[in-house]
Each structure stands twice: as structure tokens, then as C-alpha cells.
Amino acid sequence: MGSIKANLKNTLIPYANLKGEDLTGTKNLEQRQIDQAKGDNRTTILPDYLQYPEHWQ
């Protein structure tokens, strides 16, 4: 997978598959965007200011 270093301000990403992605370099990523996306708490790396959603297992 890869590293996403985009500015996601006001970007709609519902149902996006973020499994295996490193999002630590992403700008303006919000919790609501992560809550709507697919991912997991083993291979998806979030910035420190975000929490892994409960459905990411």
C-alpha cells in the first residue's frame, strides 16, 4: 500500500478503502471522514490527532 500526502479539506471519502494506507502526511483530514471510510487498526496508520473508528477491526 502507500502513503497519502494530499490535502483532503472538504473532501468526501465515504466508503473509501484506506486499509494499509499511511495517512500521517495527509492535511486537513477530519474524524468524520475517517468514520465514513473503510480501514483497519492494524495496517492503516492515522495521524496522532485522529482515533480509529470502532468498525475498523
Protein Blocks (a to p, Z undefined) as FASTA:
>chain_A
ZZddbdfehiacehiafehiafklpghiafklmmmmgcdfklpccdfkbccdfklZZ
